[in-house]
Amino acid sequence: MTAGPASALARRLTRVSGRPVAVEDLTRLTGGANRETWALTAVDASGRRGLVLRGGAGTGGAPLAVEAEAITAAARAGVPVPELVDVGSGEDGLPAEHLLMGRVDGETIPRRLLRDEAFAAARAGLARELGAVLARLHAAPLDGLTAVPAAGDPLERLTTTFLTGGPPPPGLALGLRWLAEHRPPARGPVLVHGDFRLGNLMIGPDGLRAVLDWELVHRGDPLEDLGWCCAKVWRFGSPLPAAGVGTREELLDGYAAVAGWRPTAAELHWWELYGTVQWGLMTRAMTERHLSGAEPSVELAAIGRRAAEQEFDVLLALGLDRPDDAAPEDPAGDDELLFGRPTAAELAAAVGDFLAGEVRAATGGRTSFHAQVAANVVATVHRELLLGDGARARRRARLAGLGVADDAELSAAITEGTLDDRWEAVVDAVREGVRDRLRVANPRHLAVPDA
C-alpha cells in the first residue's frame, strides 16, 4: 500500500479510538489467495500496537462482517482469537470491506511448526489442544448469529458449488461416489470454522494462541472441522494425521474431554475423505478464477494441478493404492532433432532455476513467494515436456479399452455406475491416470506417507 491507505487507516483508527493515531510499517503479508492481508503498527499517546488489516471483497468467502460475528461468538465460547478492533464497509477511504484485529505474536508457517525445535513442546500436546478448542467452538450458542450461513447438505454443497464446470477428475469422482454410499448420520448444526488447520492457527512455543482466517465459517456438522484438520493435504508431509502433530485418538480425546461425547472413527474417516475431495474440487474452482481472466495470478494458475494430489489421496484413503517407497527420479532426455540444444526442457529448467535462485533471493514478501510458485510451475512444464507424450498415449489406449472418450466420460461412468461390471479395470484406469498426472505435477507426493 502507499501512503494514502496508511493515512486512511490513521484517520479510521483516530475515529475509533477517540485519540490521534499514526500508522507505521504498513506491509502486505504473503500467502492467502483470497483477501489481502496487511500488517501495521498503530502509534498513539499510550504507545505502539501491532495490528492486522484484512480487506477487499474476497471471492467465495463470507463477508468480513460475518467473520467478525463468528469471531465474537467464538471468543465468548473460550476460543482464542485476535481482538477485534474495527469492522468497516468503506468508511474513511478504506476498502469496501475491512477487518482490523490485534496482532498475535507466534508462528503460522506449517513447515516451521512441524520441524523447529522451538515448537517441540507445543507439538507434544497440540492435537489434544486443537480438539478441545474445536469442542468449545462447537458449543457456541447459535442464537444471534443470524448472518452466519447454514451449509445445508454437505454432498449437495460440494456438487453445487464446485461442479458447475463439468465432471470432477476421475479420482475425485471415486471419492464422491464412496461418500454418497457411506454417509454417516448428520450431527449439529454448530458453528463451524471451515478451515481449521495449520496455516490458519497462530502457535507459540506454549501452544495455540489464536484461530485465524474465518472466511469459510458456517453452520454445519461438527465433524467437518475435525475431518478437515486430519485431511492429508493439511499434514504438510508429516506422518501424523491430526494436523500433522498428533494422532486421531489424541484429537478426539481432547474433543471428548470438553464436549462430553466422542465422534466415532467411522465418522471421522468419512469427513476426512470429504475434506480431501473438497480441497481437490476447490483447487479447480480457484484456478478457474485465473483461467477466466477474472483474477490473473500465478498462484491460482499453479494450484489447478494440485487436484492430482487429492485424487491420489482419495485412492490411498479407499485402499486402492499405496505410497511409493521413494519419489520418481527427475525425467531425463528430450528430442533435439530439429531445434538442437538447449532443448525445450533444458530451457524450462534454466528459467526455473533462475526464479527459485536469483529472483527469489533478490526479492522479498509476496514477490519472493510468487517467484518460488513460478519456479514450481516451470518445473511442472519441464516434466510435462519430457513425460507428456508417453502419458497421453497411455491414456488414449486405456480409455479406448473402456469405451470412453476422455476423463470426463470416465468420471460420469463412475458416478452413474455404467461401468460397474468392469470395476477393476475402471480403478486401474483411474490409478494410472492419477499417477501420470502426479509424475508431472508433483512427483514427490507419490512418496508422502499416509496414516
ABEGO torsion letter per residue (X at the ends): XBAAAAAAAAAAAAAAAGBBBBBBGBBBBBEEABBBBBBBBBBBAAEBBBBBBBBEAEBGBBBAAAAAAAAAAAAAAGBBBBBBABBBBGBGGBBABBBBBBBBBEBABAAAAAABAAAAAAAAAAAAAAAAAAAAAAABBABGBAABBBAEBAAAAAAAAAAAAEBBBAAAAAAAAAAAAABBBBBOBBBBAGABBBGABBBBAAEBABBBGAAABBBBBAAAAAAAAABAAAAGGBABABGGABBAAAAAAAAAAAAGBBBBAAAAAAAAAAAAAAAAAAAAAAAAAAAAGABBBAAAAAAAAAAAAAAAAAAAAAGABBBBABBBBBBBEBBAAAAEOBBAAAAAAAAAAAAABAAAAABBEAAAAAAAAAAAAAAAAAAAAAAAAAAAAAAAAAAAAAGBABAAAAAAAAAAGAAAAAAAAAAAAAAAAAAAAAAAABAAAAABBBX
